Amino acid sequence: MQCQLHQQRRAASSASAGRPTATVLLRPVRPVASTVPGPSASSPLLARRAGPTASPLRPGQPGRNAGLRSRVVPQGLPDPLAVGLFFAPGLAILAYALVRGKGNLTDGLSRVLTEVSQGYFQPDVGGKNIPVAEGELSDLAGDQPLFKALYQWFIESGGVYKLVFGPKAFIVVSDPVVVRHILKENAFNYDKGVLAEILEPIMGTGLIPADLETWKVRRRAVVPAFHKQFYESMVGMFARCSQRSVDKLEAAIAAGKGSAVVDMESEFLSLGLDIIGLGVFNFDFGSITSESPVIKAVYGVLKEAEHRSTFYLPYWNLPLADVLVPRQAKFRADLKVINECLDNLIKQARDTRVEEDAEALQNRDYSNLKDPSLLRFLVDMRGEEPTNKQLRDDLMTMLIAGHETTAAVLTWAMFCLVQSPESEAKVLAEIDAVCGDRTPTLEDLKAMPYLRACLGESLRMYPQPPILIRRALEADTLPAGLRGDPAGYPIGKGADLFISVWNLHRSPYLWKDPDTFRPERFFENFSNPDFGGKWAGYRPDAVTGGAALYPNEVASDFAFIPFGGGARKCVGDQFAMFEATVAAAMLLRRFTFRLAVPAEKVGMATGATIHTANGMMMRITPRTPGGSSGSSSGAPGAAAKVPAAV
Ligand code: HEM
């Protein structure tokens, strides 16, 4: 049942799961030109380092080491003393590192690097009054994903702290007041920093890594493409694709004589890929039922994007890396396959262009449109003349941004629901009452607040991505937030920031019982007087009484930011949530899902999203829509305490 492609993906991701996932932190970041002394020959540190290479102690070199050469040295072998002297500094550093790391070499080296680099490499990025959480590499190694390590330091050091690793310092933000400042109040003072560097070779100048000028132009073009008629048409498509998954699972159950064990994470990835292909460029990957070179290429590129965001050194930027390193050569080949596919689709769309202004496009009769995709809209829009390359970047960005993320929401929602019998029973009753066994419509989604809250709650507990990345373009002062320095925190140009969505969503200062899956919380007010009025708390009327259908950053005053917030907020948030709601309704009403392994065995691994370490193996049995909950896990009890680190 679990397709080979997904097995390959899993093998690759679990191979990387044991590696310190803090590698985003550890990647040497391109220095900010004006403030960081680059690795030039004039650097005193490098000058010192250059010593041994030009060392007079190299055997066979004439002149100053003549005394050494008088010793008998077998020809072709280096002089042992020379070798000893050559390596002595290195050994001394290792010994010192062992002492500094209290026996842990990796931690020690990190500390030594930090000490040596102070004043040499570290840019003046301010933040001098920010509490420092001294990171040890060992804290990030092993099974613990990066975002979990950041949580422990948050509890110890507060909502704004600095993490120092080697020559780099990162400011980790877990306070809604500070997050609101960065994402909304002073949004244009920040770009995507390290993330843009990683994604640029894949997404070019798509919205996520784009420079500010390109971003403004493309955001203005892309946003109107997500309109009411588009969503209505998409909901129909979500249902058609979900039906394919239903058919596939039914066939598996029939083959298994009444039940089947299925990796639901893989199934949701296939469903997500088919949906995003059709929605964004009207291309049917057909990945629920088949495999193709394009699908393989998409997974290859996704895997590489993940590898790059979790690897220490950006070796792929080196000349010829894409020729000499097999995985980089494969990446180039995969990218070529996808680019050719996208170029063809763009050409077809251009060949059939019917130019109209945005309003006329939004009023097209979507019920009769053969191609309701975003690409059609972007090509047909009058006044916008994006190049083919720009269109391709836009499509690639949305393909990557909208695929794994939505699949992960469904995966973790299922994980939470099957462990929470009370929520499961409630949600099934709602689905049966609202849509029964017919195809869900947009109106049906509006009539299922509890299902929507369940999906929101799963995004709270398992945010995708768990960390947002920013770099300050100019100096700024971060506000104090809860119990922070009343003077705020001045930071300099080039400061790198991690907004920890995981910490915000699991913060004991922002949520009651943050580790408990309890969708009901989204119907209750929550506030914390300790913020002294700086944080407005969670207000459900801003969701139900407002235009929004799902809990969001406005209702929670930036405590709940699964789609970011402010100017750079996700453009696909409604698309994704409608997709997840339709798929969840159609699958839950047809099948009873139970974990086929203990919850702790599911495991978490960080990539661009939180995925499982070992798949989401579930035993599936048929359920009659409108019938019983099919729950076999005991009587409805209290809300489930879903393990934070499964
Ligand atoms: C549940 C699914 C999704 C989640 C959790 C999600 C999450 C996010 C987040 C957190 C951001 C902001 C990143 C930042 O501020 O650094 C973002 C941006 C973005 N997302 Fe999504 N996303 C999802 C689905 C989608 C879909 C379906 C699409 C496209 C159809 C999409 C397209 C984008 C784009 C283009 C941006 C960049 C926006 C900009 O910078 O202007 N996302 N997403």
Boltz pocket constraint, residues with backbone or C-beta under 6 A from the ligand:
constraints:
  - pocket:
      binder: B
      contacts: [[A, 207], [A, 208], [A, 219], [A, 280], [A, 397], [A, 398], [A, 399], [A, 401], [A, 402], [A, 403], [A, 405], [A, 406], [A, 409], [A, 464], [A, 465], [A, 468], [A, 469], [A, 561], [A, 562], [A, 563], [A, 564], [A, 565], [A, 567], [A, 568], [A, 569], [A, 570], [A, 571], [A, 572], [A, 573], [A, 575], [A, 576], [A, 577]]
      max_distance: 6.0
